Each structure stands twice: as C-alpha cells, then as structure tokens.
Amino acid sequence: MNRALPDVRLRVPTDEDALAWHRVFDDPEVMEFHGGRSAELSLYEELTARQRRHDAERGFCLWTVLDASGEVLGFTGAQPWPHPWGPAGEIEIGWRLGRAHWGKGYVTAAALATLERLRAADVPEVVAMVMAANTRSIAVTRRLGMELAEVFPHPGLGEPAHRYRLTL
C-alpha cells in the first residue's frame, strides 16, 4: 500500500543545527551503521560549517530536514564522498534521522527533494554508500530508483558495504 509522503523542508544547516543534530543522533540505534556510538558536539559543529561551505560553493549540501512544524528531524542531502576509500570523487546522497522519525516516510520525501535540487545543480549522477545490514536505507535506495553497483568490505567496520548508483 502506498501512502502519501509527509511534508518536509530542507534548509542549509545553521550553527544551532549542530546541537540539534547532536541531540537527535545521540542514540546507539541511530548510530548503529555509523560507528555505533554518538559523536562529540564538535564533530557536528565542523560538519554543519562544512555543509554551509558546500552549499555556497556547489549549490548542495547535507541539509537539515524539518517537519511541517519546524522540528529538526535530522539531515539529508549530498556531498562529495569524504573518505579516501570507496567512490572517491563522486557525489554521495545520504540521510540520517532521529529514531523517533523512522518509518514515517520522512527520509524518502527528503531524499526525493534532494534529487530535485541535485538535478537543478546539474549533478549528473549520485551514489549512496550503505552497510549491507542496513535494510532500512537499502529500501530507501530502491524507492529512489538506485541500483546496486558494487559490494566491498568496509575498511573500518570489516562488514560488507554497498555502493548504489543513480543517473540523474
């Protein structure tokens, strides 16, 4: 059964969003596929600052996702792949929401809005890097029309990682 997707708004992350992201991601379940533990606030301060630069320079970034009431749910968006392993030089679409917001269609709605913004910025192709055990994110890649392009061992976690690809 298909249901209507919720309304979401994407905005360039603010200084205050670093604290909001830290708060909503301070959950072992949320961080299960991102090292398993919460990051320090300073990491989110650096990340939000970097995303503001990406938006100013490229026209896209990891945006803060807000629901219809303005509550910060997490982030979605795209950025150049930031690690020395994996799809170096490619643009990665990604998402992370607080646990309370899972299973409600927010990620799909926000990721679809991200794809529209990336098309407007003339990004020709995106990849999504997803741990093989992360069935929720794999389901999102399928809803976006992405195809599995590669499976390889994650160098830090030693588990299989998937690279999905979508031509825009």
C-alpha positions as CSV (number, residue, x, y, z in Angstrom):
1,M,0.0,0.0,0.0
2,N,1.4,3.4,-1.0
3,R,0.9,6.3,1.4
4,A,1.3,10.0,0.9
5,L,4.8,11.2,1.9
6,P,4.9,13.8,4.7
7,D,5.8,17.4,4.1
8,V,9.4,18.2,4.8
9,R,11.5,21.3,4.4
10,L,15.3,21.3,3.7
11,R,17.5,24.1,4.9
12,V,21.2,24.8,4.9
13,P,22.4,23.8,8.4
14,T,22.7,26.6,10.9
15,D,25.1,26.9,13.9
16,E,22.2,25.8,16.1
17,D,21.6,22.7,13.9
18,A,24.9,21.3,15.2
19,L,23.3,21.0,18.6
20,A,20.1,19.7,17.2
21,W,21.9,17.0,15.1
22,H,23.9,16.0,18.2
23,R,20.7,15.7,20.2
24,V,18.7,13.6,17.7
25,F,21.7,11.4,16.8
26,D,22.6,10.7,20.4
27,D,21.2,7.2,20.2
28,P,23.0,3.9,19.6
29,E,20.3,2.7,17.2
30,V,20.7,5.8,15.0
31,M,24.5,5.3,15.1
32,E,24.5,1.6,14.5
33,F,25.8,1.9,11.0
34,H,28.0,4.9,11.7
35,G,30.4,3.5,14.2
36,G,27.9,2.6,16.9
37,R,28.3,5.5,19.2
38,S,27.4,9.1,19.4
39,A,29.8,11.7,18.1
40,E,31.0,14.7,20.0
41,L,29.3,18.0,19.6
42,S,32.4,19.4,18.0
43,L,32.1,16.9,15.1
44,Y,28.6,18.3,14.3
45,E,29.8,21.9,14.6
46,E,32.5,21.1,12.0
47,L,30.1,19.2,9.8
48,T,27.4,21.9,9.7
49,A,30.1,24.5,8.9
50,R,31.4,22.3,6.1
51,Q,27.9,21.9,4.7
52,R,27.4,25.6,4.6
53,R,30.6,25.9,2.5
54,H,29.4,23.1,0.2
55,D,26.1,24.8,-0.3
56,A,27.8,28.2,-1.1
57,E,30.3,26.6,-3.4
58,R,28.3,23.8,-5.1
59,G,24.6,24.6,-4.6
60,F,24.0,21.5,-2.5
61,C,25.0,20.0,0.9
62,L,23.7,17.8,3.7
63,W,20.6,19.9,4.5
64,T,18.7,19.9,7.8
65,V,15.4,18.1,7.5
66,L,12.4,19.8,9.2
67,D,8.9,18.5,9.5
68,A,5.8,20.7,8.9
69,S,6.0,22.1,12.4
70,G,9.7,23.1,12.0
71,E,11.1,20.3,14.2
72,V,14.6,19.2,13.3
73,L,14.4,15.5,12.3
74,G,18.0,15.0,11.0
75,F,19.7,15.6,7.7
76,T,19.6,14.5,4.1
77,G,21.4,15.8,1.1
78,A,24.6,15.2,-0.9
79,Q,28.3,16.0,-0.6
80,P,31.5,14.8,-2.3
81,W,32.5,11.4,-0.8
82,P,34.7,12.5,2.1
83,H,36.8,9.3,2.6
84,P,40.0,8.0,0.9
85,W,38.3,4.6,0.3
86,G,35.1,4.0,-1.7
87,P,33.8,6.2,-4.5
88,A,36.4,8.9,-4.4
89,G,35.5,11.9,-6.4
90,E,31.8,11.0,-6.6
91,I,28.8,12.8,-5.1
92,E,27.1,10.8,-2.3
93,I,23.5,11.2,-1.3
94,G,22.9,10.4,2.3
95,W,20.4,10.7,5.2
96,R,20.2,10.2,8.9
97,L,17.1,10.8,11.1
98,G,16.5,10.6,14.8
99,R,14.9,7.3,15.8
100,A,11.5,8.9,16.7
101,H,11.1,9.8,13.0
102,W,11.9,6.4,11.4
103,G,9.2,4.6,9.3
104,K,7.1,7.6,8.5
105,G,8.3,8.5,5.0
106,Y,10.5,11.4,6.0
107,V,13.7,10.1,4.5
108,T,12.1,9.2,1.2
109,A,10.4,12.6,1.0
110,A,13.6,14.4,1.9
111,A,15.8,12.3,-0.5
112,L,13.4,12.9,-3.4
113,A,13.6,16.7,-2.7
114,T,17.4,16.3,-2.6
115,L,17.4,14.6,-6.0
116,E,15.4,17.5,-7.5
117,R,17.9,20.0,-6.1
118,L,20.8,18.0,-7.4
119,R,19.3,17.9,-10.9
120,A,18.9,21.7,-10.7
121,A,22.6,21.9,-9.7
122,D,23.5,19.9,-12.8
123,V,24.8,16.9,-10.8
124,P,24.8,14.1,-13.4
125,E,25.0,11.1,-11.0
126,V,24.9,10.2,-7.3
127,V,26.0,7.2,-5.2
128,A,24.8,6.0,-1.9
129,M,27.0,4.1,0.5
130,V,25.1,1.7,2.7
131,M,26.1,-1.0,5.0
132,A,24.7,-4.4,3.8
133,A,22.9,-4.9,7.0
134,N,21.1,-1.5,6.9
135,T,17.9,-2.8,5.4
136,R,16.0,0.5,6.0
137,S,18.5,2.5,4.0
138,I,18.7,-0.1,1.3
139,A,14.9,0.2,1.0
140,V,15.2,4.0,0.5
141,T,17.8,3.5,-2.3
142,R,15.2,1.2,-4.0
143,R,12.4,3.8,-3.6
144,L,14.8,6.4,-5.2
145,G,15.4,4.1,-8.2
146,M,19.1,3.4,-7.3
147,E,20.8,0.3,-8.5
148,L,23.5,-1.8,-6.7
149,A,26.8,-1.1,-8.3
150,E,29.4,-2.7,-6.0
151,V,29.8,-4.6,-2.8
152,F,33.1,-4.3,-0.9
153,P,34.4,-4.7,2.7
154,H,34.1,-1.5,4.8
155,P,37.7,-0.8,5.8
156,G,36.8,0.4,9.3
157,L,34.0,-2.0,10.2
158,G,35.1,-5.1,8.3
159,E,31.5,-5.7,7.1
160,P,30.1,-5.6,3.6
161,A,29.2,-2.2,2.2
162,H,27.1,-1.5,-0.8
163,R,27.5,1.3,-3.3
164,Y,24.2,2.2,-5.1
165,R,24.2,4.4,-8.2
166,L,21.6,6.7,-9.8
167,T,22.0,8.6,-13.0
168,L,20.1,11.9,-12.8
